[in-house]
Amino acid sequence: MSTALHCPHDRIVLPVYGEGLIIYKHQDDGSYCQLLNRFATTIDDILYSDMAGILSTKRYMHFCKLGATLEEIKKIDMEQDGCLIEFMLIFRRSYTARREVFAEIARLCSEKVFSENLEAQCLFYLVAVVYTEPRWRQTEREYQKLLEHLFKAYGQQFTEGLSIVLKKGEKETGVFSSLLKELRFMQKYVFPLRQADKYSLLQ
C-alpha cells in the first residue's frame, strides 16, 4: 500500500521533524511546500490534500473496475499501489475530501456526458461500492452521516447513475440493494422536500 502524501501541488511531500515542528518538503527537489507548512494546517487539510492528489492524478482509474464488488476491487488494488485503502480512509474521515470527490464527479460530467464518461463513471462507481463496506455500518450514526452527504450530493440521480454504470442495472438488487433502500428511505422520510441534488450528474 502506498503511504506517499501528495500535497495540493500534486507532488509527493515528506515530513521533516525538528524543533517540535513538522515541516513538509517536496520529495523531488527538497523545496518546502508553502500550502502545507502553515501553523493552521489541520489533519483535515492534510487528508483533503491527499485526496486532491488522488483525484488530480486519477489514480482511482488503475483499480476501479465497473461492476466489480468491493472485494474484487480490493484484490485488483493489491496488485497496483494500494490507493483504494487510502481513498476509503480519507473519504470516511474527511467531510471536505468527500465534498471534493462529489464535486470532481460533477466537474468531469460538465466536460463530457456521464453515460459516455469513463472517468466519471469509475469515480461514481467507486463511491457507490465503498458504501457497501460492512465495517462502515458498525457505527450507525457515523454511517448515517456518510449516507446523508451522499444523498445531498447525488441522491436524486443515484439510481439512474448506477444503472448507467452497470449498463442495465442488473446488480441493483445485489450488493447495492441495502444502499439503495437507505437512500430511498432518506428521500421519502428524511428529505422529502428536497427536489434537486447539490451536484449535477445527469444532463
Contacts in CASP RR format, 6 or more apart in sequence:
PFRMAT RR
TARGET T0000
AUTHOR 0000-0000-0000
METHOD contacts of the structure
MODEL  1
MSTALHCPHDRIVLPVYGEGLIIYKHQDDGSYCQLLNRFATTIDDILYSD
MAGILSTKRYMHFCKLGATLEEIKKIDMEQDGCLIEFMLIFRRSYTARRE
VFAEIARLCSEKVFSENLEAQCLFYLVAVVYTEPRWRQTEREYQKLLEHL
FKAYGQQFTEGLSIVLKKGEKETGVFSSLLKELRFMQKYVFPLRQADKYS
LLQ
1 81 0 8 1.000
1 82 0 8 1.000
1 85 0 8 1.000
1 86 0 8 1.000
2 81 0 8 1.000
2 82 0 8 1.000
2 83 0 8 1.000
2 86 0 8 1.000
4 12 0 8 1.000
5 12 0 8 1.000
5 13 0 8 1.000
5 14 0 8 1.000
5 15 0 8 1.000
5 24 0 8 1.000
5 46 0 8 1.000
5 49 0 8 1.000
5 50 0 8 1.000
6 12 0 8 1.000
6 13 0 8 1.000
6 49 0 8 1.000
6 50 0 8 1.000
6 52 0 8 1.000
6 53 0 8 1.000
6 54 0 8 1.000
6 57 0 8 1.000
7 13 0 8 1.000
7 24 0 8 1.000
7 26 0 8 1.000
7 33 0 8 1.000
7 35 0 8 1.000
7 36 0 8 1.000
7 49 0 8 1.000
8 35 0 8 1.000
8 36 0 8 1.000
8 49 0 8 1.000
8 52 0 8 1.000
8 53 0 8 1.000
9 26 0 8 1.000
9 33 0 8 1.000
9 35 0 8 1.000
10 52 0 8 1.000
10 53 0 8 1.000
10 56 0 8 1.000
10 57 0 8 1.000
11 26 0 8 1.000
11 27 0 8 1.000
11 28 0 8 1.000
11 33 0 8 1.000
12 26 0 8 1.000
12 27 0 8 1.000
12 28 0 8 1.000
13 24 0 8 1.000
13 25 0 8 1.000
13 26 0 8 1.000
13 27 0 8 1.000
13 33 0 8 1.000
13 36 0 8 1.000
14 24 0 8 1.000
14 25 0 8 1.000
14 26 0 8 1.000
14 27 0 8 1.000
15 22 0 8 1.000
15 23 0 8 1.000
15 24 0 8 1.000
16 22 0 8 1.000
16 23 0 8 1.000
16 24 0 8 1.000
16 25 0 8 1.000
17 23 0 8 1.000
23 32 0 8 1.000
23 37 0 8 1.000
24 32 0 8 1.000
24 33 0 8 1.000
24 36 0 8 1.000
24 37 0 8 1.000
25 31 0 8 1.000
25 32 0 8 1.000
25 33 0 8 1.000
26 32 0 8 1.000
26 33 0 8 1.000
35 49 0 8 1.000
36 45 0 8 1.000
36 46 0 8 1.000
36 49 0 8 1.000
44 94 0 8 1.000
44 95 0 8 1.000
44 96 0 8 1.000
44 97 0 8 1.000
47 90 0 8 1.000
47 93 0 8 1.000
47 94 0 8 1.000
47 96 0 8 1.000
47 97 0 8 1.000
48 94 0 8 1.000
48 96 0 8 1.000
48 97 0 8 1.000
48 100 0 8 1.000
50 86 0 8 1.000
50 90 0 8 1.000
50 97 0 8 1.000
51 87 0 8 1.000
51 90 0 8 1.000
51 91 0 8 1.000
51 94 0 8 1.000
51 97 0 8 1.000
51 100 0 8 1.000
51 101 0 8 1.000
52 100 0 8 1.000
53 59 0 8 1.000
54 60 0 8 1.000
54 83 0 8 1.000
54 86 0 8 1.000
54 87 0 8 1.000
54 90 0 8 1.000
55 100 0 8 1.000
55 101 0 8 1.000
55 104 0 8 1.000
55 123 0 8 1.000
58 119 0 8 1.000
59 81 0 8 1.000
59 83 0 8 1.000
60 83 0 8 1.000
60 87 0 8 1.000
60 122 0 8 1.000
60 123 0 8 1.000
60 126 0 8 1.000
61 119 0 8 1.000
61 122 0 8 1.000
62 77 0 8 1.000
62 80 0 8 1.000
62 81 0 8 1.000
62 83 0 8 1.000
63 73 0 8 1.000
63 76 0 8 1.000
63 77 0 8 1.000
63 80 0 8 1.000
63 82 0 8 1.000
63 83 0 8 1.000
63 84 0 8 1.000
64 73 0 8 1.000
64 122 0 8 1.000
64 123 0 8 1.000
64 125 0 8 1.000
64 126 0 8 1.000
65 72 0 8 1.000
65 73 0 8 1.000
65 76 0 8 1.000
66 121 0 8 1.000
66 122 0 8 1.000
66 125 0 8 1.000
66 165 0 8 1.000
66 166 0 8 1.000
67 125 0 8 1.000
67 165 0 8 1.000
67 166 0 8 1.000
67 171 0 8 1.000
68 76 0 8 1.000
68 129 0 8 1.000
69 129 0 8 1.000
69 132 0 8 1.000
69 175 0 8 1.000
70 129 0 8 1.000
70 130 0 8 1.000
70 132 0 8 1.000
70 133 0 8 1.000
70 175 0 8 1.000
73 84 0 8 1.000
73 126 0 8 1.000
73 129 0 8 1.000
74 84 0 8 1.000
77 83 0 8 1.000
77 84 0 8 1.000
77 85 0 8 1.000
87 126 0 8 1.000
87 130 0 8 1.000
88 130 0 8 1.000
88 133 0 8 1.000
90 97 0 8 1.000
91 97 0 8 1.000
91 98 0 8 1.000
91 101 0 8 1.000
91 127 0 8 1.000
91 130 0 8 1.000
92 136 0 8 1.000
92 146 0 8 1.000
95 149 0 8 1.000
98 146 0 8 1.000
98 149 0 8 1.000
99 149 0 8 1.000
99 153 0 8 1.000
101 123 0 8 1.000
101 127 0 8 1.000
102 127 0 8 1.000
102 149 0 8 1.000
102 150 0 8 1.000
102 153 0 8 1.000
102 154 0 8 1.000
102 198 0 8 1.000
102 199 0 8 1.000
103 199 0 8 1.000
104 123 0 8 1.000
105 120 0 8 1.000
105 123 0 8 1.000
105 124 0 8 1.000
105 127 0 8 1.000
105 154 0 8 1.000
105 199 0 8 1.000
105 201 0 8 1.000
106 199 0 8 1.000
106 200 0 8 1.000
106 201 0 8 1.000
108 117 0 8 1.000
108 119 0 8 1.000
108 120 0 8 1.000
108 123 0 8 1.000
109 117 0 8 1.000
109 120 0 8 1.000
109 200 0 8 1.000
109 201 0 8 1.000
109 202 0 8 1.000
109 203 0 8 1.000
110 200 0 8 1.000
111 117 0 8 1.000
112 120 0 8 1.000
113 203 0 8 1.000
114 120 0 8 1.000
114 121 0 8 1.000
114 124 0 8 1.000
114 161 0 8 1.000
114 164 0 8 1.000
114 201 0 8 1.000
114 202 0 8 1.000
114 203 0 8 1.000
115 164 0 8 1.000
120 201 0 8 1.000
121 164 0 8 1.000
121 165 0 8 1.000
124 154 0 8 1.000
124 161 0 8 1.000
124 162 0 8 1.000
124 165 0 8 1.000
124 201 0 8 1.000
125 162 0 8 1.000
125 165 0 8 1.000
127 150 0 8 1.000
128 158 0 8 1.000
128 162 0 8 1.000
128 165 0 8 1.000
128 176 0 8 1.000
128 179 0 8 1.000
129 175 0 8 1.000
130 136 0 8 1.000
131 146 0 8 1.000
131 147 0 8 1.000
131 150 0 8 1.000
131 179 0 8 1.000
132 175 0 8 1.000
132 176 0 8 1.000
132 178 0 8 1.000
132 179 0 8 1.000
136 142 0 8 1.000
136 143 0 8 1.000
136 146 0 8 1.000
137 143 0 8 1.000
147 182 0 8 1.000
147 183 0 8 1.000
147 186 0 8 1.000
148 186 0 8 1.000
148 190 0 8 1.000
150 158 0 8 1.000
150 183 0 8 1.000
151 158 0 8 1.000
151 183 0 8 1.000
151 186 0 8 1.000
151 187 0 8 1.000
151 190 0 8 1.000
151 191 0 8 1.000
152 191 0 8 1.000
152 194 0 8 1.000
152 197 0 8 1.000
152 198 0 8 1.000
153 197 0 8 1.000
153 198 0 8 1.000
153 199 0 8 1.000
154 197 0 8 1.000
154 199 0 8 1.000
154 201 0 8 1.000
155 183 0 8 1.000
155 186 0 8 1.000
155 187 0 8 1.000
155 197 0 8 1.000
156 187 0 8 1.000
156 194 0 8 1.000
156 195 0 8 1.000
156 196 0 8 1.000
156 197 0 8 1.000
157 197 0 8 1.000
157 201 0 8 1.000
157 202 0 8 1.000
158 180 0 8 1.000
158 183 0 8 1.000
159 172 0 8 1.000
159 180 0 8 1.000
159 183 0 8 1.000
160 202 0 8 1.000
161 201 0 8 1.000
161 202 0 8 1.000
162 169 0 8 1.000
162 172 0 8 1.000
162 176 0 8 1.000
162 180 0 8 1.000
163 169 0 8 1.000
163 172 0 8 1.000
164 202 0 8 1.000
166 172 0 8 1.000
172 180 0 8 1.000
187 194 0 8 1.000
END
